[in-house]
Amino acid sequence: MAKLISIISLKSNTGNTTVALNLGLALHKLGNKVVVIDADFSRSNIIDHLNILNPMHTLNSVVNNESYIFDSIIAHDSGLKVVPSIISNSVDNQKVGFYLNLLSPHNDFVIIDMPKEHELIDILLKYVDEAFIVHSPEYSSKMIVDASNLLSKNKVINLGVILNKSPEESVDSFFSNPVIEKIPQHRKIIKSFQKKQPLTYLYPKSDISKKFFRIANRITH
């Protein structure tokens, strides 16, 4: 059975999808069966990050009973498997949780790029084992407290904070939440997004890629 790990943030543009994809690929390269799910229907996150053109099946079509969950899985050139979604205002997150469970027996890890709305996160966390909180310094640290409270309420293990767009000399914890890794705003991250490829695929030996491998090693041991 897979370990279901959510990547959670209560604000947009903190780097959730970047973390989800690069962590997923690092886990895959370490020999694990991994699928990354785009459960944030406010934007087409995985589609935009990987330049997936007109996917025939998405998480939306699965939830709407128009296709099967296994038909919606797309294999990236790196070998990483993803389930994309498209923008929608009417998705039943209870059904999303059901399909997460269907994927579990076939993988070692299911990584969920979570929505931003509290009530939707609250629904999906009932199906999740563990979570990373992604934060970037332009937002108040209260967002971390609120996210941590959601995890605690749903009895989800809090793996700590991944601090995005942040220098190495920044803080090492937020209240009782340790900072697991600090991901700087680096040109290679920008370039990887422009090229629509994960950083750990384009620059696997870079110092920033090593950070994602450290996170992956942390949750596999």
C-alpha positions as CSV (number, residue, x, y, z in Angstrom):
1,M,0.0,0.0,0.0
2,A,1.2,3.5,-0.8
3,K,2.0,6.2,1.6
4,L,-0.2,9.1,0.8
5,I,1.6,12.4,1.2
6,S,-0.1,15.8,0.7
7,I,1.8,19.0,-0.3
8,I,-0.2,21.7,1.4
9,S,-0.2,25.5,1.3
10,L,-3.1,27.9,2.1
11,K,-1.9,30.5,-0.5
12,S,-1.3,30.4,-4.3
13,N,2.2,30.7,-5.9
14,T,4.1,29.2,-2.9
15,G,5.6,26.4,-5.1
16,N,3.3,23.5,-4.2
17,T,3.4,22.0,-7.7
18,T,7.2,22.5,-8.0
19,V,7.7,20.6,-4.7
20,A,5.2,17.9,-5.6
21,L,6.7,17.1,-9.0
22,N,10.4,17.3,-7.9
23,L,9.8,15.3,-4.8
24,G,7.8,12.7,-6.8
25,L,10.6,12.4,-9.4
26,A,13.3,12.1,-6.7
27,L,11.3,9.3,-5.1
28,H,10.9,7.6,-8.5
29,K,14.7,7.9,-9.1
30,L,15.3,6.2,-5.8
31,G,13.4,3.2,-7.1
32,N,9.9,3.8,-5.8
33,K,6.6,3.5,-7.7
34,V,5.2,7.1,-7.5
35,V,2.2,9.0,-8.9
36,V,1.7,12.7,-8.4
37,I,-2.0,13.9,-8.4
38,D,-3.1,17.4,-9.2
39,A,-6.0,17.9,-6.8
40,D,-6.0,21.7,-7.0
41,F,-8.8,22.5,-9.5
42,S,-8.2,26.3,-9.3
43,R,-5.4,26.1,-11.9
44,S,-4.1,23.5,-14.3
45,N,-0.9,23.1,-12.3
46,I,0.7,19.9,-13.6
47,I,-0.5,20.6,-17.1
48,D,1.3,23.9,-17.1
49,H,4.5,22.6,-15.4
50,L,4.9,19.7,-17.8
51,N,3.4,21.2,-20.9
52,I,0.8,18.4,-21.3
53,L,-1.2,19.2,-24.3
54,N,-4.9,18.4,-24.4
55,P,-5.0,15.3,-22.2
56,M,-7.7,12.9,-23.1
57,H,-8.3,12.0,-19.5
58,T,-7.9,14.1,-16.3
59,L,-8.9,13.8,-12.7
60,N,-11.9,15.8,-13.6
61,S,-13.2,13.3,-16.1
62,V,-12.5,10.5,-13.6
63,V,-14.6,12.2,-10.9
64,N,-17.3,12.9,-13.4
65,N,-17.4,9.1,-14.3
66,E,-16.2,9.8,-17.8
67,S,-13.0,7.8,-17.6
68,Y,-11.2,5.4,-15.3
69,I,-8.5,6.6,-12.8
70,F,-5.8,4.4,-14.4
71,D,-6.6,5.9,-17.9
72,S,-5.8,9.3,-16.5
73,I,-2.2,8.5,-15.5
74,I,0.4,10.1,-17.8
75,A,4.0,9.0,-17.9
76,H,6.5,11.8,-18.2
77,D,9.7,11.3,-20.1
78,S,11.5,10.9,-16.8
79,G,9.3,7.9,-15.9
80,L,7.4,9.9,-13.3
81,K,3.6,9.2,-13.5
82,V,1.1,12.0,-13.0
83,V,-2.6,12.6,-13.0
84,P,-3.4,16.1,-14.3
85,S,-6.5,18.2,-13.7
86,I,-8.1,21.2,-15.4
87,I,-9.8,24.2,-13.9
88,S,-13.2,23.5,-12.5
89,N,-15.5,25.0,-9.8
90,S,-17.6,21.9,-9.3
91,V,-15.5,18.9,-8.3
92,D,-16.6,16.5,-5.6
93,N,-13.5,16.2,-3.4
94,Q,-15.0,13.2,-1.6
95,K,-14.8,11.3,-4.9
96,V,-11.2,12.5,-5.3
97,G,-10.4,10.9,-2.0
98,F,-12.0,7.6,-3.1
99,Y,-9.7,7.5,-6.2
100,L,-6.6,8.2,-4.1
101,N,-7.4,4.9,-2.3
102,L,-7.8,3.1,-5.6
103,L,-4.2,4.1,-6.6
104,S,-2.7,3.2,-3.2
105,P,-2.2,-0.6,-3.8
106,H,-0.3,0.0,-7.0
107,N,2.2,2.5,-5.7
108,D,4.8,3.1,-3.0
109,F,3.9,6.8,-2.8
110,V,1.0,8.9,-3.9
111,I,1.9,12.6,-3.8
112,I,-1.1,15.0,-3.7
113,D,-0.8,18.6,-4.9
114,M,-3.5,20.0,-2.6
115,P,-6.1,22.7,-3.2
116,K,-5.8,26.0,-1.3
117,E,-9.3,26.3,0.2
118,H,-9.6,25.2,3.8
119,E,-12.8,23.3,3.4
120,L,-11.5,21.3,0.4
121,I,-8.2,20.5,2.2
122,D,-10.2,19.4,5.2
123,I,-12.1,16.8,3.0
124,L,-9.0,15.4,1.3
125,L,-6.9,15.2,4.5
126,K,-9.2,12.4,5.7
127,Y,-7.5,10.2,3.0
128,V,-3.9,11.2,3.6
129,D,-1.2,9.8,5.9
130,E,1.4,12.6,6.0
131,A,1.9,16.1,4.8
132,F,4.5,18.8,4.0
133,I,3.6,22.4,4.5
134,V,5.0,24.6,1.7
135,H,5.5,28.3,2.6
136,S,7.2,31.3,1.0
137,P,8.2,34.5,2.8
138,E,5.8,36.9,1.1
139,Y,3.0,35.4,3.2
140,S,2.4,35.6,6.9
141,S,3.6,32.7,9.0
142,K,0.1,32.4,10.3
143,M,-0.6,30.4,7.2
144,I,1.7,27.7,8.6
145,V,-0.1,27.7,11.9
146,D,-3.5,27.4,10.2
147,A,-2.2,24.6,7.9
148,S,-0.6,22.8,10.9
149,N,-4.0,23.0,12.8
150,L,-5.7,21.4,9.8
151,L,-3.3,18.5,9.8
152,S,-3.7,18.1,13.6
153,K,-7.4,18.2,13.3
154,N,-7.4,15.3,10.8
155,K,-4.7,13.3,12.5
156,V,-2.3,13.7,9.6
157,I,1.4,13.5,10.4
158,N,3.1,16.9,10.0
159,L,6.5,16.3,8.3
160,G,7.5,19.9,8.6
161,V,7.9,23.0,6.4
162,I,9.5,23.3,3.0
163,L,10.5,26.9,2.8
164,N,10.4,28.1,-0.8
165,K,12.0,31.2,-2.4
166,S,14.2,31.5,0.7
167,P,17.9,32.0,1.4
168,E,19.9,29.5,3.5
169,E,20.3,32.0,6.4
170,S,16.5,32.2,6.9
171,V,14.7,30.8,9.9
172,D,14.9,27.1,10.8
173,S,11.5,26.7,12.3
174,F,8.1,28.3,12.6
175,F,6.6,27.9,16.0
176,S,6.7,24.1,16.5
177,N,7.1,23.4,12.8
178,P,10.7,22.6,11.7
179,V,12.0,23.8,8.3
180,I,13.0,20.6,6.5
181,E,14.6,22.3,3.5
182,K,15.0,25.8,2.1
183,I,14.5,26.0,-1.7
184,P,16.0,29.3,-3.0
185,Q,14.6,31.4,-5.8
186,H,17.2,30.2,-8.3
187,R,17.6,30.7,-12.1
188,K,17.5,26.9,-12.6
189,I,14.1,26.7,-11.1
190,I,12.9,29.5,-13.3
191,K,14.5,27.9,-16.3
192,S,13.0,24.5,-15.6
193,F,9.5,26.0,-15.5
194,Q,10.2,27.9,-18.7
195,K,11.2,24.6,-20.3
196,K,8.2,22.8,-18.7
197,Q,10.3,20.1,-17.1
198,P,11.0,19.2,-13.5
199,L,14.2,20.6,-12.0
200,T,15.3,17.1,-10.9
201,Y,15.0,16.0,-14.5
202,L,16.9,18.8,-16.2
203,Y,19.5,19.4,-13.5
204,P,19.7,16.1,-11.5
205,K,23.1,16.9,-10.0
206,S,22.4,20.5,-9.0
207,D,22.5,21.6,-5.4
208,I,18.8,22.4,-5.5
209,S,18.0,18.9,-6.9
210,K,20.0,17.4,-4.0
211,K,17.6,19.1,-1.6
212,F,14.6,17.2,-3.1
213,F,16.6,14.0,-2.9
214,R,17.3,14.7,0.8
215,I,13.6,15.1,1.4
216,A,12.9,11.9,-0.5
217,N,15.5,10.0,1.5
218,R,14.0,11.4,4.7
219,I,10.6,9.9,4.0
220,T,11.8,6.5,2.7
221,H,13.9,5.7,5.8
